[in-house]
Amino acid sequence: MSRILIVDDEVDLTGLIQTKLAAEGHQVFVINTGEGAFEYAKQVKPEICLLDIMLPGATGYQICRRMRKDPELYRIAILMLTALGEEPEIIHGLEQGADDYLSKPFTLERLMDKIGSLAALLTTLDYRNRVSNLPGTDALKREINHKLARGEAIACVYMDIVGFEGYCKSRGQESQTEVIQSFSRTLLSLTRSLGIYECFPAHMGRQHFIVMLKLEDRDRFCEGLAETFDNESRKFYTSEELKNGYVLATDAQGKELRSPLMALSIGVAHTQYRQFKSAKKIFEALAQVRQKAQPTEGKSVIFMDRRRTER
């Protein structure tokens, strides 16, 4: 069960919610004003916060922003409660770092569904890929949203190991694990060697990875990554394959194919020229720039988004 903080000035409503949640086994804390709500959250350290927008003393938006900036509270799952229920207010709440919203009036059943979803979200944040031991996409998107809510300048670097499938077909199943684990180690060791400690690497699955880092670290990370991978990936090939520039693989129909040597397709979306409001928008940009980075002759390629359109 969860530790849940309710911040709402409707005393009757909070009492009803508190009774329901306590009956379900949750540990519940209540404060009926925005004044002191942040400090109370620091004291009780909830896992989930039900946060009304319109409060005396401080708005839910202000409290949400403070929570997202605080190292002890930024992981809290926040459900915004709004009597307005209009799209601009909802979007604004999510842009402040809220995970979800619920419009008043609502049923207790609907509230419990939302709380269940937030609890599931918190569980996924601790997920680690069994091969790479890196967090997954859900955890990364939440970190991006939190950074954007704090107005921080960030870059998200998408990496696709082009030639990975062909290499695995030429070598067998075990080669997949070997390449993924090697690349994961490369990501972690490279950030340490470059002195980049404020970053968040994530494994999207198979040969797809993303790293979020500070905007100022973008260029040296991308350049260092491309050079390091192009050097270290050569250890997976024979001297003849390196000379030829390809490996021989067999497709599902038994036809022999030439697969290029592995190289990175590196696409970068960042906040230098554009105002991204959510991780969703950054992922949309990454989906576009990744198509522009096409390695040739076994050399990794970096494509940087230079567009200035606001999103």
BAMARMAR-353930 format. One record per residue (C-alpha): residue number from 1; residue in three letters; x, y, z. Coordinates in steps of 0.05 Angstrom, whole numbers. Layout:
<nodes>
node k->NUM; r->ALA; X->X; Y->Y; Z->Z;
...
</nodes>
This chain:
<nodes>
node k->1; r->MET; X->0; Y->0; Z->0;
node k->2; r->SER; X->21; Y->72; Z->-10;
node k->3; r->ARG; X->34; Y->134; Z->31;
node k->4; r->ILE; X->-14; Y->186; Z->2;
node k->5; r->LEU; X->-17; Y->260; Z->16;
node k->6; r->ILE; X->-82; Y->298; Z->1;
node k->7; r->VAL; X->-76; Y->374; Z->-9;
node k->8; r->ASP; X->-146; Y->402; Z->-18;
node k->9; r->ASP; X->-186; Y->456; Z->17;
node k->10; r->GLU; X->-252; Y->420; Z->12;
node k->11; r->VAL; X->-256; Y->389; Z->82;
node k->12; r->ASP; X->-315; Y->344; Z->69;
node k->13; r->LEU; X->-285; Y->317; Z->5;
node k->14; r->THR; X->-217; Y->303; Z->36;
node k->15; r->GLY; X->-250; Y->268; Z->94;
node k->16; r->LEU; X->-288; Y->223; Z->47;
node k->17; r->ILE; X->-226; Y->207; Z->6;
node k->18; r->GLN; X->-185; Y->195; Z->69;
node k->19; r->THR; X->-236; Y->145; Z->95;
node k->20; r->LYS; X->-237; Y->108; Z->29;
node k->21; r->LEU; X->-162; Y->105; Z->22;
node k->22; r->ALA; X->-151; Y->84; Z->94;
node k->23; r->ALA; X->-202; Y->28; Z->85;
node k->24; r->GLU; X->-161; Y->4; Z->26;
node k->25; r->GLY; X->-99; Y->0; Z->70;
node k->26; r->HIS; X->-64; Y->64; Z->49;
node k->27; r->GLN; X->-29; Y->111; Z->98;
node k->28; r->VAL; X->-62; Y->178; Z->88;
node k->29; r->PHE; X->-41; Y->249; Z->106;
node k->30; r->VAL; X->-84; Y->311; Z->96;
node k->31; r->ILE; X->-72; Y->386; Z->93;
node k->32; r->ASN; X->-128; Y->434; Z->74;
node k->33; r->THR; X->-87; Y->494; Z->51;
node k->34; r->GLY; X->-31; Y->509; Z->3;
node k->35; r->GLU; X->5; Y->547; Z->58;
node k->36; r->GLY; X->55; Y->497; Z->88;
node k->37; r->ALA; X->35; Y->440; Z->40;
node k->38; r->PHE; X->106; Y->434; Z->12;
node k->39; r->GLU; X->137; Y->433; Z->81;
node k->40; r->TYR; X->86; Y->381; Z->104;
node k->41; r->ALA; X->104; Y->338; Z->44;
node k->42; r->LYS; X->177; Y->343; Z->63;
node k->43; r->GLN; X->158; Y->318; Z->132;
node k->44; r->VAL; X->114; Y->259; Z->113;
node k->45; r->LYS; X->149; Y->240; Z->48;
node k->46; r->PRO; X->89; Y->211; Z->10;
node k->47; r->GLU; X->94; Y->166; Z->-51;
node k->48; r->ILE; X->31; Y->196; Z->-83;
node k->49; r->CYS; X->2; Y->266; Z->-76;
node k->50; r->LEU; X->-69; Y->286; Z->-93;
node k->51; r->LEU; X->-60; Y->360; Z->-106;
node k->52; r->ASP; X->-117; Y->410; Z->-117;
node k->53; r->ILE; X->-101; Y->468; Z->-163;
node k->54; r->MET; X->-141; Y->523; Z->-129;
node k->55; r->LEU; X->-117; Y->529; Z->-57;
node k->56; r->PRO; X->-111; Y->585; Z->-5;
node k->57; r->GLY; X->-39; Y->606; Z->8;
node k->58; r->ALA; X->-7; Y->575; Z->-54;
node k->59; r->THR; X->-33; Y->544; Z->-118;
node k->60; r->GLY; X->-25; Y->471; Z->-136;
node k->61; r->TYR; X->18; Y->493; Z->-194;
node k->62; r->GLN; X->67; Y->527; Z->-147;
node k->63; r->ILE; X->70; Y->468; Z->-100;
node k->64; r->CYS; X->80; Y->420; Z->-158;
node k->65; r->ARG; X->139; Y->459; Z->-185;
node k->66; r->ARG; X->172; Y->461; Z->-116;
node k->67; r->MET; X->163; Y->387; Z->-108;
node k->68; r->ARG; X->195; Y->373; Z->-176;
node k->69; r->LYS; X->255; Y->416; Z->-157;
node k->70; r->ASP; X->266; Y->382; Z->-90;
node k->71; r->PRO; X->315; Y->323; Z->-89;
node k->72; r->GLU; X->274; Y->288; Z->-35;
node k->73; r->LEU; X->205; Y->297; Z->-67;
node k->74; r->TYR; X->216; Y->299; Z->-142;
node k->75; r->ARG; X->197; Y->225; Z->-151;
node k->76; r->ILE; X->128; Y->233; Z->-120;
node k->77; r->ALA; X->71; Y->214; Z->-166;
node k->78; r->ILE; X->26; Y->275; Z->-170;
node k->79; r->LEU; X->-47; Y->274; Z->-188;
node k->80; r->MET; X->-75; Y->344; Z->-201;
node k->81; r->LEU; X->-147; Y->355; Z->-179;
node k->82; r->THR; X->-183; Y->410; Z->-217;
node k->83; r->ALA; X->-253; Y->439; Z->-213;
node k->84; r->LEU; X->-239; Y->476; Z->-278;
node k->85; r->GLY; X->-231; Y->415; Z->-322;
node k->86; r->GLU; X->-212; Y->457; Z->-383;
node k->87; r->GLU; X->-156; Y->437; Z->-429;
node k->88; r->PRO; X->-110; Y->498; Z->-418;
node k->89; r->GLU; X->-111; Y->487; Z->-342;
node k->90; r->ILE; X->-99; Y->412; Z->-350;
node k->91; r->ILE; X->-42; Y->421; Z->-398;
node k->92; r->HIS; X->-11; Y->474; Z->-353;
node k->93; r->GLY; X->-14; Y->427; Z->-294;
node k->94; r->LEU; X->21; Y->372; Z->-333;
node k->95; r->GLU; X->74; Y->421; Z->-355;
node k->96; r->GLN; X->89; Y->437; Z->-282;
node k->97; r->GLY; X->107; Y->364; Z->-272;
node k->98; r->ALA; X->42; Y->330; Z->-253;
node k->99; r->ASP; X->35; Y->258; Z->-276;
node k->100; r->ASP; X->-40; Y->258; Z->-287;
node k->101; r->TYR; X->-103; Y->298; Z->-272;
node k->102; r->LEU; X->-174; Y->286; Z->-249;
node k->103; r->SER; X->-231; Y->335; Z->-260;
node k->104; r->LYS; X->-281; Y->350; Z->-204;
node k->105; r->PRO; X->-332; Y->324; Z->-190;
node k->106; r->PHE; X->-307; Y->252; Z->-193;
node k->107; r->THR; X->-328; Y->185; Z->-165;
node k->108; r->LEU; X->-286; Y->149; Z->-113;
node k->109; r->GLU; X->-281; Y->91; Z->-162;
node k->110; r->ARG; X->-250; Y->136; Z->-214;
node k->111; r->LEU; X->-202; Y->164; Z->-163;
node k->112; r->MET; X->-180; Y->94; Z->-142;
node k->113; r->ASP; X->-167; Y->77; Z->-214;
node k->114; r->LYS; X->-122; Y->137; Z->-221;
node k->115; r->ILE; X->-85; Y->121; Z->-157;
node k->116; r->GLY; X->-75; Y->49; Z->-181;
node k->117; r->SER; X->-45; Y->75; Z->-246;
node k->118; r->LEU; X->3; Y->121; Z->-208;
node k->119; r->ALA; X->24; Y->64; Z->-163;
node k->120; r->ALA; X->38; Y->22; Z->-225;
node k->121; r->LEU; X->78; Y->80; Z->-255;
node k->122; r->LEU; X->122; Y->83; Z->-193;
node k->123; r->THR; X->136; Y->9; Z->-200;
node k->124; r->THR; X->158; Y->16; Z->-272;
node k->125; r->LEU; X->206; Y->71; Z->-253;
node k->126; r->ASP; X->249; Y->20; Z->-217;
node k->127; r->TYR; X->248; Y->-28; Z->-277;
node k->128; r->ARG; X->317; Y->-46; Z->-306;
node k->129; r->ASN; X->329; Y->-82; Z->-371;
node k->130; r->ARG; X->355; Y->-151; Z->-354;
node k->131; r->VAL; X->411; Y->-147; Z->-406;
node k->132; r->SER; X->435; Y->-75; Z->-402;
node k->133; r->ASN; X->414; Y->-61; Z->-329;
node k->134; r->LEU; X->390; Y->8; Z->-353;
node k->135; r->PRO; X->322; Y->41; Z->-338;
node k->136; r->GLY; X->267; Y->38; Z->-390;
node k->137; r->THR; X->228; Y->89; Z->-430;
node k->138; r->ASP; X->176; Y->105; Z->-377;
node k->139; r->ALA; X->228; Y->126; Z->-327;
node k->140; r->LEU; X->264; Y->168; Z->-379;
node k->141; r->LYS; X->201; Y->204; Z->-402;
node k->142; r->ARG; X->185; Y->222; Z->-330;
node k->143; r->GLU; X->255; Y->250; Z->-319;
node k->144; r->ILE; X->249; Y->291; Z->-382;
node k->145; r->ASN; X->182; Y->319; Z->-360;
node k->146; r->HIS; X->211; Y->338; Z->-293;
node k->147; r->LYS; X->271; Y->374; Z->-325;
node k->148; r->LEU; X->225; Y->412; Z->-373;
node k->149; r->ALA; X->179; Y->431; Z->-315;
node k->150; r->ARG; X->240; Y->461; Z->-280;
node k->151; r->GLY; X->259; Y->500; Z->-343;
node k->152; r->GLU; X->326; Y->465; Z->-349;
node k->153; r->ALA; X->364; Y->464; Z->-415;
node k->154; r->ILE; X->371; Y->392; Z->-438;
node k->155; r->ALA; X->389; Y->349; Z->-497;
node k->156; r->CYS; X->363; Y->279; Z->-513;
node k->157; r->VAL; X->409; Y->235; Z->-554;
node k->158; r->TYR; X->377; Y->176; Z->-590;
node k->159; r->MET; X->423; Y->119; Z->-611;
node k->160; r->ASP; X->408; Y->62; Z->-658;
node k->161; r->ILE; X->462; Y->9; Z->-670;
node k->162; r->VAL; X->455; Y->2; Z->-745;
node k->163; r->GLY; X->480; Y->-66; Z->-769;
node k->164; r->PHE; X->462; Y->-98; Z->-703;
node k->165; r->GLU; X->411; Y->-146; Z->-733;
node k->166; r->GLY; X->458; Y->-169; Z->-788;
node k->167; r->TYR; X->514; Y->-180; Z->-739;
node k->168; r->CYS; X->469; Y->-222; Z->-694;
node k->169; r->LYS; X->446; Y->-264; Z->-753;
node k->170; r->SER; X->518; Y->-278; Z->-771;
node k->171; r->ARG; X->539; Y->-297; Z->-701;
node k->172; r->GLY; X->478; Y->-326; Z->-665;
node k->173; r->GLN; X->434; Y->-310; Z->-605;
node k->174; r->GLU; X->489; Y->-299; Z->-554;
node k->175; r->SER; X->519; Y->-243; Z->-595;
node k->176; r->GLN; X->458; Y->-199; Z->-579;
node k->177; r->THR; X->474; Y->-200; Z->-505;
node k->178; r->GLU; X->548; Y->-188; Z->-517;
node k->179; r->VAL; X->537; Y->-126; Z->-560;
node k->180; r->ILE; X->483; Y->-95; Z->-516;
node k->181; r->GLN; X->523; Y->-105; Z->-452;
node k->182; r->SER; X->585; Y->-77; Z->-485;
node k->183; r->PHE; X->548; Y->-15; Z->-509;
node k->184; r->SER; X->516; Y->-4; Z->-441;
node k->185; r->ARG; X->585; Y->-5; Z->-409;
node k->186; r->THR; X->610; Y->43; Z->-462;
node k->187; r->LEU; X->554; Y->93; Z->-446;
node k->188; r->LEU; X->568; Y->92; Z->-372;
node k->189; r->SER; X->644; Y->94; Z->-377;
node k->190; r->LEU; X->642; Y->150; Z->-429;
node k->191; r->THR; X->600; Y->196; Z->-386;
node k->192; r->ARG; X->647; Y->184; Z->-327;
node k->193; r->SER; X->709; Y->196; Z->-369;
node k->194; r->LEU; X->680; Y->261; Z->-397;
node k->195; r->GLY; X->658; Y->284; Z->-328;
node k->196; r->ILE; X->584; Y->283; Z->-347;
node k->197; r->TYR; X->549; Y->263; Z->-283;
node k->198; r->GLU; X->481; Y->295; Z->-294;
node k->199; r->CYS; X->454; Y->248; Z->-346;
node k->200; r->PHE; X->401; Y->194; Z->-352;
node k->201; r->PRO; X->415; Y->135; Z->-398;
node k->202; r->ALA; X->357; Y->90; Z->-417;
node k->203; r->HIS; X->348; Y->27; Z->-458;
node k->204; r->MET; X->286; Y->27; Z->-503;
node k->205; r->GLY; X->296; Y->-45; Z->-525;
node k->206; r->ARG; X->343; Y->-85; Z->-568;
node k->207; r->GLN; X->392; Y->-37; Z->-602;
node k->208; r->HIS; X->356; Y->28; Z->-585;
node k->209; r->PHE; X->381; Y->74; Z->-530;
node k->210; r->ILE; X->370; Y->146; Z->-507;
node k->211; r->VAL; X->411; Y->190; Z->-461;
node k->212; r->MET; X->385; Y->254; Z->-431;
node k->213; r->LEU; X->437; Y->304; Z->-409;
node k->214; r->LYS; X->450; Y->378; Z->-398;
node k->215; r->LEU; X->450; Y->419; Z->-461;
node k->216; r->GLU; X->522; Y->442; Z->-449;
node k->217; r->ASP; X->547; Y->370; Z->-450;
node k->218; r->ARG; X->512; Y->352; Z->-516;
node k->219; r->ASP; X->568; Y->362; Z->-567;
node k->220; r->ARG; X->625; Y->330; Z->-530;
node k->221; r->PHE; X->583; Y->271; Z->-511;
node k->222; r->CYS; X->559; Y->258; Z->-582;
node k->223; r->GLU; X->628; Y->266; Z->-612;
node k->224; r->GLY; X->660; Y->223; Z->-559;
node k->225; r->LEU; X->607; Y->170; Z->-567;
node k->226; r->ALA; X->613; Y->164; Z->-642;
node k->227; r->GLU; X->689; Y->159; Z->-639;
node k->228; r->THR; X->689; Y->110; Z->-581;
node k->229; r->PHE; X->637; Y->64; Z->-612;
node k->230; r->ASP; X->671; Y->64; Z->-680;
node k->231; r->ASN; X->736; Y->42; Z->-647;
node k->232; r->GLU; X->708; Y->-8; Z->-597;
node k->233; r->SER; X->659; Y->-42; Z->-643;
node k->234; r->ARG; X->716; Y->-67; Z->-687;
node k->235; r->LYS; X->732; Y->-119; Z->-635;
node k->236; r->PHE; X->670; Y->-158; Z->-656;
node k->237; r->TYR; X->696; Y->-171; Z->-726;
node k->238; r->THR; X->750; Y->-212; Z->-759;
node k->239; r->SER; X->805; Y->-177; Z->-798;
node k->240; r->GLU; X->774; Y->-201; Z->-863;
node k->241; r->GLU; X->706; Y->-172; Z->-845;
node k->242; r->LEU; X->738; Y->-106; Z->-827;
node k->243; r->LYS; X->774; Y->-106; Z->-894;
node k->244; r->ASN; X->711; Y->-122; Z->-932;
node k->245; r->GLY; X->668; Y->-74; Z->-893;
node k->246; r->TYR; X->611; Y->-124; Z->-882;
node k->247; r->VAL; X->592; Y->-191; Z->-852;
node k->248; r->LEU; X->556; Y->-247; Z->-886;
node k->249; r->ALA; X->488; Y->-266; Z->-855;
node k->250; r->THR; X->431; Y->-310; Z->-875;
node k->251; r->ASP; X->358; Y->-287; Z->-876;
node k->252; r->ALA; X->296; Y->-327; Z->-857;
node k->253; r->GLN; X->292; Y->-356; Z->-928;
node k->254; r->GLY; X->364; Y->-380; Z->-925;
node k->255; r->LYS; X->389; Y->-326; Z->-972;
node k->256; r->GLU; X->459; Y->-299; Z->-959;
node k->257; r->LEU; X->463; Y->-225; Z->-946;
node k->258; r->ARG; X->517; Y->-174; Z->-936;
node k->259; r->SER; X->507; Y->-134; Z->-873;
node k->260; r->PRO; X->547; Y->-70; Z->-860;
node k->261; r->LEU; X->592; Y->-64; Z->-800;
node k->262; r->MET; X->558; Y->-36; Z->-738;
node k->263; r->ALA; X->556; Y->39; Z->-730;
node k->264; r->LEU; X->513; Y->88; Z->-692;
node k->265; r->SER; X->455; Y->129; Z->-719;
node k->266; r->ILE; X->455; Y->187; Z->-669;
node k->267; r->GLY; X->397; Y->236; Z->-670;
node k->268; r->VAL; X->393; Y->295; Z->-622;
node k->269; r->ALA; X->334; Y->337; Z->-599;
node k->270; r->HIS; X->347; Y->394; Z->-551;
node k->271; r->THR; X->321; Y->458; Z->-521;
node k->272; r->GLN; X->372; Y->506; Z->-550;
node k->273; r->TYR; X->325; Y->532; Z->-604;
node k->274; r->ARG; X->257; Y->503; Z->-586;
node k->275; r->GLN; X->211; Y->503; Z->-526;
node k->276; r->PHE; X->189; Y->432; Z->-513;
node k->277; r->LYS; X->131; Y->425; Z->-464;
node k->278; r->SER; X->133; Y->350; Z->-454;
node k->279; r->ALA; X->173; Y->286; Z->-465;
node k->280; r->LYS; X->122; Y->267; Z->-517;
node k->281; r->LYS; X->142; Y->326; Z->-561;
node k->282; r->ILE; X->216; Y->310; Z->-553;
node k->283; r->PHE; X->204; Y->238; Z->-573;
node k->284; r->GLU; X->166; Y->262; Z->-635;
node k->285; r->ALA; X->227; Y->305; Z->-654;
node k->286; r->LEU; X->274; Y->246; Z->-642;
node k->287; r->ALA; X->231; Y->202; Z->-688;
node k->288; r->GLN; X->244; Y->253; Z->-743;
node k->289; r->VAL; X->318; Y->267; Z->-733;
node k->290; r->ARG; X->337; Y->193; Z->-725;
node k->291; r->GLN; X->317; Y->182; Z->-797;
node k->292; r->LYS; X->368; Y->235; Z->-819;
node k->293; r->ALA; X->427; Y->201; Z->-786;
node k->294; r->GLN; X->446; Y->146; Z->-835;
node k->295; r->PRO; X->516; Y->115; Z->-824;
node k->296; r->THR; X->558; Y->100; Z->-885;
node k->297; r->GLU; X->619; Y->55; Z->-892;
node k->298; r->GLY; X->615; Y->34; Z->-819;
node k->299; r->LYS; X->622; Y->105; Z->-792;
node k->300; r->SER; X->574; Y->132; Z->-740;
node k->301; r->VAL; X->534; Y->194; Z->-759;
node k->302; r->ILE; X->506; Y->250; Z->-716;
node k->303; r->PHE; X->445; Y->291; Z->-737;
node k->304; r->MET; X->428; Y->351; Z->-695;
node k->305; r->ASP; X->358; Y->382; Z->-696;
node k->306; r->ARG; X->368; Y->456; Z->-714;
node k->307; r->ARG; X->295; Y->475; Z->-723;
node k->308; r->ARG; X->269; Y->535; Z->-684;
node k->309; r->THR; X->194; Y->521; Z->-687;
node k->310; r->GLU; X->163; Y->521; Z->-617;
node k->311; r->ARG; X->128; Y->457; Z->-596;
</nodes>
